[in-house]
Amino acid sequence: MARLKITQTGSRIGRKPNQRETLRSLGLKRIHDVVVKEDRPEIRGMVATVPHLVAVEEVE
């Protein structure tokens, strides 16, 4: 199954609470943090909530 490399590119400071919690749920704590997650609909939905704060790449 494909995997997604998710990198936090923007600050959570001054963002709405749901956006801050979404970053925390993804495992991102600070700018330039990187996590690799399975490509699942739940993860895609989280990324869609904060597209302006993260960069996403597909990895094998």
N, C-alpha and C positions, 0 to 999 in steps of 0.2 A: 504494500500500500504506500502511496505517496506521503511525503512528510513536508511540513511547512516550517521554514526558518523565519521566525518573527523577531524583528529588531525594533526596540522602542527608539523613536526618532524625536519625539516631542515630550515636553514636561507635563506632568499631571497637575502642576500647580495652577490653580484658578479654573480647573475643569469641573464639569458637573459631577456629582457624586457617583452616578452610574458609570461614567467613563473612568473614574479613578478605580472603582471596584472591578471593572472589566480588565483593566491593566493588571491589577492584583491577581485576578483569577487566571490570567494567562501566565502569571509567574514573573511579570516584569516589574522591577522596583525602581530602576533609574535609567536615564538616557544611555543608550548604547548597550543595554542588556539584551541578550539574545537567548531565545528558547527555541527548541525544535519540538513540534507537536505533530501528531497524526492528522492527516487531512480529513477532518470529519465535519459534518454540518454544524455541530455545536461550536467548533473552533472558528469556522468561517463566519458564523453569526457574531461571535465576539469581535473578530477582526473588522467586520462591517460596522460595528458600533464605534470603533476608534480608528478609522482609516487615516485620519490626519495626524495620528500620533505614532503609527507603526509602519514599517516596511516589511513586505512579505515576499519570500522567494520559495519556489518549490525545490526540494532536494530529494535525491534518491536514497 
